[in-house]
Amino acid sequence: MQLRVASGLTSEEYVSKRAWQQSSLSRCPLHPKGGCGFRSVGSYQRKQPAGLRIRRWYCPRSHRSFALVPDFAATRVAASLAEIEAAVLEAEQGVDAGESLELVARRLRPDIEVAGAVRWLRRRRHWVAVVLAVVVGLAPELLAGRELSLSALRVALGAESVLERVRELVAPQLASVPAPVGFAPLPRRRLRRSAAVQQSSGPDPPRPSP
């Protein structure tokens, strides 16, 4: 289980100060009265941002671990929320300016083939779109009636980082918000019927001997 850490630090500050060493859970989230053997089990390293470690605790009674995720870190994705937001924002602005998604993807990911770069960018756009749609349902007073684009929400919320601000605003409901902002699984794109592969019925069975 993942839990939010509101450190107020940037990723660079969090890593340089090794702030995960100060993050702590005083009691088990499932057994606040104690008696479950709740204990720290160290930390694990994230690929991105570089140098980041995540503290973990373990409850033997429920056989569950708890990880403290700082606000700048995306969940279930090896990236920061700022990196995801920057890519989606550039896609928004590029498409609005008449660029193709392929051109934006090539610019963002010159290290891989164009088809892979487009898939990479489409995934991030899909994640952000789903997260914002879910947040509208959870907290309509925040986003209802607003254009659900990062460009518009930066102005409306007065926030440089929309995704980090959204995580803060719906903190009590993060278990219901999809990754990479919340702690629910990443949203999956459904295959269109035309793209689905129909299973072959196989060869006809052999005819019985006369």
Secondary structure, DSSP 4 states (H G I P E B T S, - for coil): -EEEE-----HHHHHHTTGGGT---SS-SS-TT--S--EEEEEEE-SSSTT-EEEEEEETTTTEEEEEEETTBPSSSSSBHHHHHHHHHHHHHHHHTT--HHHHHHHH-TTS-HHHHHHHHHHHHHHHHHHHHHHHHH-HHHHTTS--SHHHHHHHHT-S-HHHHHHHHTGGGGGGSBTTTSSBPPP-PPPPGGGSPPPP--SPPPPPP-
